[in-house]
Amino acid sequence: MSLKLIVNGFNVEVKTIGFSDGASNLFIDPQLMPAEPEYYTVLVEPSTRINDIYAELKHFIDIMERDWPQIQRRHLYLHYLPDGRADRPFTKGYAFPLQVFINDMIFHFTEVTIVDPHNPDAVRSIISRMVPVLGMNLIPKVNIVSQAEVFSTLYRDTHCFGVKGDICLISPDKGAVDKTNAIKEALGNDCDAVLYFNKERDVHTGHITSIDIVNERDAFLNAAVLKMDGGFRQYVVVDDICDGGGTFIPIAIKIKQLLEKHGVPNTQYRIVLFVTHGIFSKGISGLDVFDAIYTNHIVANYVTKDEIAAFNKRIKTTIQE
């Protein structure tokens, strides 16, 4: 079941029905609905395939607008924004999937919450362009849960990822700079440095051709970043999405090489990957350059939470209390 429905504060089951030709339908039992439904929240399970989200949301909207049109407060909660990375038509001949999803789905709700979308500005821009068309009364309230909020919550809930020690955040590319800086601000004194990486990619193959630290002279060679006082440090690479991991592996390798170059023993640090949306389309075994992986939720079904937990237990890190 990919949709979770809460009506007037109570869970109501949404049944998915599949057919032999690949078609599907949904069923919401009227007997389970409150006699006077006033408001609802529908949450989309992030592990659901994007194509299935499209189909099920369309069916859900049809059911609710036809059978319970009197409900005035309608809240859509998206842990993962479908087609969030397709935030523009990349060149002539390509579709604009994010705009398609927003225009097809979002305006049926009075409130929408999106967790750490890849490009929040693109989301707001697409929605704002519909104001002259629909009028402000049909534009939903949009809540963006920032990566800083997600990171801070997980950081607290896992008790500093289970390890005591100062944090050096790693921004993997130009697109992650603003979000990384926001996390640093949210962490306050727990984070005392940020390393900024930049990468070049072959637009034809998608392969990364180079990756370098932007502020190596100013930050990485600084004693505060290298933690030469003997204290323990976590180098945390942060981003919104991990797909195959190709961006992050060379970053972790470069950090390890530089730490070794400056004589920092591996008992004084660990390198961690944190992403809001963990796709891990190539699995996680290839990410073994990291000492631990944390994700707010898993997208699609390439890995399980148990596999990530086992990955994080494979290395016993020496911790400086």
C-alpha positions, 0 to 999 in steps of 0.5 A: 500500500503506497498511500496512507490516508488519515481522515479527521485524525483516524487512519482509513485504509486505501486498498490497491487493486491490481488487474492482469493487464497491468491496470490498477484501481483503488478502494476506500471503504465508505464504512470506514470513513467518518460520518462527517469528514472534515479534513484529511492528510494523504501520505505517499510512501517513498518506496513507491515507483514513480509511475505507480504514484501518478496512477494511485494519486489520480485514482485517489483524487477521483475518489475523494472529489467524487464521493467526498467533495465536501471535505475542505481541508485536503493535505498531500504529504510527499516524503519524496517529490516525484520527478523532482530532479527533472526540474526543467526541460533539459533540451528541445524534445524533452518533457518537463516532468516536474511541471507535469506532476505539479500541474496534474496533482498539486492543485487538487489539495489545499495544502502540500508538504514536500520533504527536501525537494531537489530544487525548492525554487523550481517547485515554487516557480511552477506553482506561482505561474499558475496563480494567474490561471487558477486564482489565489484561492485554488493555490495550495499552501506549500510547506517545504521541509528543509534538508537542515530540518531533516538532518537536525532531527536525525542527528538528534534522534541518533544521538550524534549518529552514535558517535561523539565528536565535532562535525565537518560538513562536506558539500559535494557540489555547487548545487548543495552549497546553500543546503549545506550552509543551512545545516551548519547553521542549524548544528551550531557549535557541533559543526565547526567547518565545511568543505566545499567540493566542485565536480565536472561531468561529461554531459554526454556520458553522465560520468564525473570527469573531475572533482576537487575541493574548492576551499582546500587552502582555507579550510582543509589544511586548517588545524581545526578541520584536520583536528590535529589536537587529537580529538575525534571528528566526523566528516559528513557528506550531505546531499538530498539524494543518493542514486548510484553513489558516483558523486560521493565515492570519489569525495570520500576517497579524496578526504581519506587521501588528504587525511593520510597525507597529513598524518591523521590516524583513522582512529581519529575520524570517520567519514559518513554519508547523509542523504534525505532520499536514499535510492541506492540504485546500485546497492550499498556495497560499493559505498564501503569507502564510508564508515556509515550511511544515514538516510531519512527514508528509502526511495524505491526498493533497491535496499532495505533499512536492515541492509543499511543498519548492517552496513553501519555495524560492520566497522567498529570505530574507536571513539574519543569520549 
